[in-house]
Structure formats: structure tokens, C-alpha cells
Amino acid sequence: MNKNTVLGWATMIMIVVGIALIALGAFRYDEIAGYGFASVGIGFFAIAWVFNALKGRI
């Protein structure tokens, strides 16, 4: 596996974890904790976006 493949897999894993965190925040926790889970999920999307942008440049 080269570095682009590793970044691709990291991006996919972070997207899956981000979706899971947003789903937990939306469906499992109805109080204030849900906002925390959803914001961390959005943060995972942002980091996955950076990993995708780095693919091919490193």
C-alpha cells in the first residue's frame, strides 16, 4: 500500500465514524450530549476532507 491508498482508507474510515457520531447525536441522545456528538462528527468530516485534499500531494 502506498501513501495515497493509506490516505484513501483513512478518509473512508473517518467518514464512516463521522456518520456514526452524527447518527448517535441525532437518534440516541436527545439532550445536550447529542449536540456534542454531532459536532464531533462534523469535525471528523472536516479532517476527512483534509486527508482527501492531501492525497497525491504528499
N, C-alpha and C positions, 0 to 999 in steps of 0.2 A: 504494500500500500504506500502510495506516495503522499505528499503533504496535502495535495488537493483532495484526494479521497478522504483523508482524515478530517479535513475541514468540512467536507460534504456530509459525512456521517455525524459530526458534531452538530452541524446545523440542523439536520433532521431530528436528532435526539432532543435538542433544545426546543424545537417546535412542538414535538410531542409532549414534553414536560410542561411547556407553556400552556398548551391547550388543556392539559390535565389540571393545572393550577387554576386556570380561569374557570373551568367547569366546576371544580371544588368550591371556588368562591361564589359561583352563581347558584349552584344547586344544593350544596351540602350545608354551607354556613350562611345563615340568613342575617346574622347580626354584623357587627363591625368587623369581625375577623374575615368575613367574605371580601371586604374591600382590600384587605391586606393580601389575601391570596390572589385576587385579580390583578393587583398592581405588580406583584412579583411575577405573575405570568406574563404581563406586558413587558416587564424587564427582560424576561427570557427571550421574548420575541425580538427585542432590540439587540441583544447580544448575538442572537442567531443571524440577524441582519448584518451585523459587523463581520461575523465569520464568513457569511456568503460573499460579502464585498472583498474580503481578503483572499478569497480563492483565486489562484492564478497570479497573485501579486507577490506572494512570499516565496 
